[in-house]
Amino acid sequence: MKQISRRQALAGSAALATAAGSRRAKAAGTVTVWWTQGFYQAENQAVIDTMKEWEKRTGTKVDLTIINGPDLITKLIAGMQVGDVPDLVHTVTGDRFLVPQAAWNDQLVDVSDVIDSQRSEFLPTALDNSRFYNAKLKKRAYYSVPLKCSTLMEQSWRPLIEEAGFSDADMPKTHDAYFKFFETVQDKLRSKGKRIYGLGYSMATKEADSGTLFHHFLTAYGGAAIVTPEGKLNIDDPAVRKAASMALERLTTPFKKGYVPPGAINWGDVDNNNAFYARQIVMTPNATISISVAQMEKPDQYFKEIITQGIPAGNDGQPIASLLGVSPCIIPKGAKNIDDAKSLLKSIIEPATLNTYLKETRGRYLPVMPSIVKNDPWWLDPADPHRPVAVKYGLLLPTTAWWMAYNPAYSAVLSEQIWCQAEANITQRNMTVEQAAEEAIKRIKATFEKFEIG
Amino acid sequence: MTTARLDRRLTGIATLVFGLFLILWSILPLYNMVRVGLQHKEDVFSNNTWPPHPTLDSFRTVLHEAYWLLQNFWGQMGNSFYIGVAVALLTLTIGTLTSFTIGRMRIRQGWMLTNAALMTYVIPMSFLAIPFYGIMGKYGLTNNPLAVIAVEVTFATPYAIFIFQQYSGSIPQELDEAARIDGASPPQIFFRIYLPLMAPALVAIGTYALLLSWNEYLYAFLLLSSDGNLTVPVGLGKFLNSDEAPWNYLMAASIIYAIPPLVIYYTFRRKMSGGLTMGGVKG
């Protein structure tokens, strides 16, 4: 039998490696896209349809992979570490947990030219959420393209509120009174023998929901200036400190008193939705209107039973600017087909295309372009009890950007769940509010020291 | 009743109570899987101990892929099988050849290879995820089941070599020598003497390697992307991101996915335990 020499074996390996390389080179004619999985089928179908339409129009193939939200970020970070990345990524929570630090580390392609193709159409807050500081180039630029947005919504069960002897009109319009109302609802329902919780919000130290709610509370109590637009930490401002302490106290006290399910300390983003559907809770804050949208096939629930409201006014009766969450598209550095990725992105953000896509997703997320909701009556259809409420709070009333756009340190604060850890310190480790707030502030200061914007 | 008899009786009762507690502790999660799997979607979060209206609908839904997150369930099952069988076969091939070479052909410093292989277990699998991702990317193997197979074989092989080495110690060297005198070449000794006598260990390690890859999530999730290539564990992971709370489908799919390993385990159980214990008592 013919023996294979060491030299031949090495030559064979080299040939294999070359073949692998050529396979990757061939892939340059394709746009590889990673997209966050939707919460229901229509969301996935909408992106599949949008990509198919673009493929048909341009003749360029789209290699689309739909991955669930947290996994997508993990996988992308792994890809960025080793330089094997897709051409285009849409990540729903990327604006908080990924993009700011990736832009800081010069791991993203500048997409200002894509933004420019529709600049006048975008909601200004959405643009604020998309401009990040690059520490290597020492400048700010657009490193993400906003695609859809949302603000915090409050959803509750009308039948349960009525069973407790109240009506929609009894629901208070100011912050503290609004949340207190559901404690009363719980007391009334429990007195009738119902095993139920009035408030159903996440107290977990993972995923996005608990952090979203904390920061809404922080804003409601006057702590919106925690980071300046220049990226400076402003946490020693007495008003911000007071707001942070109040937010911690007002979120943890109902939990300790038994108005929030004990399991909420371990809820993922979908668990409050599930507890709501199971009618284990009367109300839940949610980052989108997905709770009602997922029940569209059940007209009784969608039109009669589920109530959607925007955030209540501040305790002084003045409206609070909603924190606008933006779901971005990004092009990681190292992408093999940047030109086609940009071309695809420009196509997706054309108002007509974006409108079709978002309507197909049933409007769980809002367009980042006010003209879309003004020109298409579907968005503000008065017969719909949910969507127009979301549009009003997300696009027509004042909104404010999240702070990680000003300084990526705040993205680290969110990733490390510093405020949610403070909540856990109060509920699980019996710290006082002041101790927990102090510890969180110390950690936040240490985090900001790593991200000095020069 | 004497004190000794009372003591014995109390000990017996305590053992029984403790045993019952352990049984309940072990069975409750499985029971919960079955309970949720037998419920309608709307009843999933009810606190009933037994489903009020038990139904096999969830299992039918899984079998017919009649839910959007299960659209490619059988394809994913096929991928799991393909990866599992490939990992088992490659692990057995590499493991037996290595242990035969070291143990029977008595290469010099062979013990170093065995020890070096075991050293790989010092580093947890998850720590090597990023380096492996990078290596597979360089080979152009991302989103290719071969990448998962390669990784799983890498992790299964050291243990396989160790067990085969230990087990083969119980096979007399005289058998090889007799075969050699009769003119058998090393490959003939390997195929006609070594492998047949190693059967229990082969079954044990083959099952171990198959189960290792069958239940693997991290590497399958990292290295595979497109729906057509996913394995069942990664496919089921998508359920954890849905608003529609189809936990009954998730549990039904998990139960169905658990059946093949159970069948394999109970089919080969006797040989498997024999293979593992004999490897451990080599004198």
Boltz contact constraints between the chains, C-beta under 6 A:
constraints:
  - contact:
      token1: [A, 20]
      token2: [B, 139]
      max_distance: 6.0
  - contact:
      token1: [A, 20]
      token2: [B, 140]
      max_distance: 6.0
  - contact:
      token1: [A, 23]
      token2: [B, 140]
      max_distance: 6.0
  - contact:
      token1: [A, 24]
      token2: [B, 140]
      max_distance: 6.0
  - contact:
      token1: [A, 37]
      token2: [B, 241]
      max_distance: 6.0
  - contact:
      token1: [A, 39]
      token2: [B, 242]
      max_distance: 6.0
  - contact:
      token1: [A, 39]
      token2: [B, 243]
      max_distance: 6.0
  - contact:
      token1: [A, 40]
      token2: [B, 243]
      max_distance: 6.0
  - contact:
      token1: [A, 40]
      token2: [B, 244]
      max_distance: 6.0
  - contact:
      token1: [A, 41]
      token2: [B, 68]
      max_distance: 6.0
  - contact:
      token1: [A, 65]
      token2: [B, 225]
      max_distance: 6.0
  - contact:
      token1: [A, 65]
      token2: [B, 226]
      max_distance: 6.0
  - contact:
      token1: [A, 68]
      token2: [B, 238]
      max_distance: 6.0
  - contact:
      token1: [A, 68]
      token2: [B, 241]
      max_distance: 6.0
  - contact:
      token1: [A, 69]
      token2: [B, 241]
      max_distance: 6.0
  - contact:
      token1: [A, 78]
      token2: [B, 130]
      max_distance: 6.0
  - contact:
      token1: [A, 78]
      token2: [B, 133]
      max_distance: 6.0
  - contact:
      token1: [A, 78]
      token2: [B, 222]
      max_distance: 6.0
  - contact:
      token1: [A, 81]
      token2: [B, 130]
      max_distance: 6.0
  - contact:
      token1: [A, 82]
      token2: [B, 133]
      max_distance: 6.0
  - contact:
      token1: [A, 82]
      token2: [B, 134]
      max_distance: 6.0
  - contact:
      token1: [A, 82]
      token2: [B, 137]
      max_distance: 6.0
  - contact:
      token1: [A, 84]
      token2: [B, 137]
      max_distance: 6.0
  - contact:
      token1: [A, 84]
      token2: [B, 142]
      max_distance: 6.0
  - contact:
      token1: [A, 273]
      token2: [B, 243]
      max_distance: 6.0
  - contact:
      token1: [A, 274]
      token2: [B, 245]
      max_distance: 6.0
  - contact:
      token1: [A, 277]
      token2: [B, 245]
      max_distance: 6.0
  - contact:
      token1: [A, 278]
      token2: [B, 45]
      max_distance: 6.0
  - contact:
      token1: [A, 290]
      token2: [B, 243]
      max_distance: 6.0
  - contact:
      token1: [A, 294]
      token2: [B, 243]
      max_distance: 6.0
  - contact:
      token1: [A, 294]
      token2: [B, 244]
      max_distance: 6.0
